[in-house]
């Protein structure tokens, strides 16, 4: 028996709930960060929320596993890149301002 095969015993509704919760978190953070005028973070969280919707298409039997997960992983990669760049800009911004004043 392969490791993790117990997960097959869970009903599809469980996975929909997990992805729905992740979508809600991504959408909430996208809304909050876009409202705070941090565009890169907002778009990163928005892409993460879209990726969760794409994951749900497989569990709803609208797409096949490989297609849904490939698209979702690309969206997740872009989302995390935007989030990390946005956080990096926020972390470096005070230092750059202090250096330019000196």
VOLUM-522408 format. One record per residue (C-alpha): chain; x, y, z; residue number from 1. Coordinates in steps of 0.02 Angstrom, whole numbers, plus 50000, padded with zeros to 5 digits. Layout:
N
{A {X Y Z} NUM}
...
END
This chain:
102
{A {50000 50000 50000} 1}
{A {50077 50168 49950} 2}
{A {50106 50299 50083} 3}
{A {49959 50417 50097} 4}
{A {49831 50305 50014} 5}
{A {49716 50331 50164} 6}
{A {49674 50501 50089} 7}
{A {49571 50411 49955} 8}
{A {49445 50365 50090} 9}
{A {49397 50547 50116} 10}
{A {49246 50609 50018} 11}
{A {49269 50738 49879} 12}
{A {49170 50864 49983} 13}
{A {49315 50867 50108} 14}
{A {49435 50927 49973} 15}
{A {49311 51057 49912} 16}
{A {49296 51125 50089} 17}
{A {49486 51133 50106} 18}
{A {49506 51225 49940} 19}
{A {49358 51338 49978} 20}
{A {49438 51388 50144} 21}
{A {49603 51422 50056} 22}
{A {49512 51524 49923} 23}
{A {49424 51626 50057} 24}
{A {49590 51662 50143} 25}
{A {49672 51713 49979} 26}
{A {49525 51823 49929} 27}
{A {49521 51905 50101} 28}
{A {49707 51944 50098} 29}
{A {49694 52005 49919} 30}
{A {49554 52124 49968} 31}
{A {49648 52188 50120} 32}
{A {49814 52213 50034} 33}
{A {49739 52294 49879} 34}
{A {49643 52412 49995} 35}
{A {49807 52455 50083} 36}
{A {49884 52503 49916} 37}
{A {50010 52361 49913} 38}
{A {49975 52305 49736} 39}
{A {50104 52165 49718} 40}
{A {50045 52079 49876} 41}
{A {49864 52102 49824} 42}
{A {49890 52027 49652} 43}
{A {49990 51885 49728} 44}
{A {49850 51839 49846} 45}
{A {49723 51859 49705} 46}
{A {49820 51736 49596} 47}
{A {49827 51616 49744} 48}
{A {49638 51627 49760} 49}
{A {49617 51593 49574} 50}
{A {49732 51442 49591} 51}
{A {49618 51373 49726} 52}
{A {49469 51390 49609} 53}
{A {49566 51294 49476} 54}
{A {49604 51157 49604} 55}
{A {49418 51144 49640} 56}
{A {49379 51110 49456} 57}
{A {49461 50939 49472} 58}
{A {49362 50894 49627} 59}
{A {49202 50947 49538} 60}
{A {49248 50833 49390} 61}
{A {49256 50980 49270} 62}
{A {49439 50949 49223} 63}
{A {49564 50807 49234} 64}
{A {49690 50801 49375} 65}
{A {49848 50841 49277} 66}
{A {49772 50989 49185} 67}
{A {49697 51070 49340} 68}
{A {49852 51046 49446} 69}
{A {49972 51106 49311} 70}
{A {49875 51268 49288} 71}
{A {49853 51291 49475} 72}
{A {50039 51262 49510} 73}
{A {50088 51393 49380} 74}
{A {49966 51515 49461} 75}
{A {50036 51473 49634} 76}
{A {50214 51499 49573} 77}
{A {50169 51670 49502} 78}
{A {50072 51712 49661} 79}
{A {50215 51670 49778} 80}
{A {50339 51763 49668} 81}
{A {50230 51920 49677} 82}
{A {50206 51900 49864} 83}
{A {50393 51879 49897} 84}
{A {50439 52025 49784} 85}
{A {50305 52132 49866} 86}
{A {50368 52088 50040} 87}
{A {50547 52119 49986} 88}
{A {50502 52291 49922} 89}
{A {50414 52333 50084} 90}
{A {50561 52271 50187} 91}
{A {50690 52367 50086} 92}
{A {50591 52529 50063} 93}
{A {50631 52604 50235} 94}
{A {50816 52566 50214} 95}
{A {50823 52647 50043} 96}
{A {50736 52802 50109} 97}
{A {50857 52813 50256} 98}
{A {51008 52791 50143} 99}
{A {50950 52925 50022} 100}
{A {50928 53050 50165} 101}
{A {51105 53025 50229} 102}
END
